[in-house]
């Protein structure tokens, strides 16, 4: 199975030439997207023990796949290797994600 076609890059992924040589780091929701959770939904989730327990905004996916599919692709070498910044913080280089999109 090859790398899926991803389409155009959303605005939150910049053009590498426009970033003045800096290499931004992206968290997983900035790559695969994130569903919106309203304060009411978050409150209901807290009461029922489900996640997410805090409100969060919508993030358009650049690569529209599930977290499980993303991590499997990382493990199999289809997607870029992450950088661990801490025990609970994992990021990817924006340039690696743009390269992945451009090779699709």
N, C-alpha and C positions, 0 to 999 in steps of 0.2 A: 504494500500500500504506500503510495507516494504522499507528498505533502499536499494537503488540501488547498484549493483556491480560496483566498481570503478576501479578495476585492480591494477596494480603496482603503487607505489608512484614515482612521478618524482623526479629528483635529487634536486629540490629546497625545497623539504620536507625531512628533515633529519630523521635518526633513533634516537629516543629519548635517547637511551643508549649512543650514540656517542656525545651528546651535553653537556657532563660533568655536568649533573644535571640542566642546564639552561633550561628555558621554553620560547622559542621564540614566538613572536606574529606574526600572519599572517594577511595581508589585504585581502579583498575579491578577487582581481585578482590573488593572489597567490593560491587561493583555486579553483575558478571556471574558471580560465584562462583569457587571454586578447588577443584580436586580434591586429595584427601589424597595425600601421598607419604610412605611410611614410610622409615625410615632404610635398610632393606634395598633398597628400590626406588631410593633416591637413590644408594646405593653401586653398584648394577648400572648405573645411568645414567651415573655417572662413568666406569666401566670401558668402557662401550660408546660414550661420547661423546654420548649423548642428554641431553636436558633434561627435567625439572629435576634438577639435580645436588645439591640440598640438600633435606632433609625439610621438609615444610610441612603445615599443618593444613587441614582442610576448611572452606570458607566457603560457606554457603548462598547461592545466587544470588537477587538481587532481580529482576533481568531476565535470564532464562535464555536467553542467546544466546551465540554464539561471539565471540571477540575480533574476528575479521574482520568479522562482521556489525555489531558495535558501532561499529567505526571507520568502516565504510561509512555507517552511520546518522548519525554525527557529521559526516562529510563532506557528506552530503546535507541536513543540517539537521534530521533527525528527532530527534536526541538532542542534549543540551546540549553546548556548546563546552567543551573542557577548559581548565584553567589549568596552565601550565607553571611548575613551581617550580625546575626545573633541567634539565640535558640529559637526565637519565634519570628524572625525577619528574614525573608528570602526575596531576592530581587534578580532581575535579568537586565543586561545591558540593552538599552534602546537600540543601539546599532545592530546587535544580534537579532533582535525581533524584526527590524526593518529588512535585514538580509534574508531572513526566513520568508517574509512576505514577498520580497522581490524575486525569490527563486521559485515561487509558486506559479 
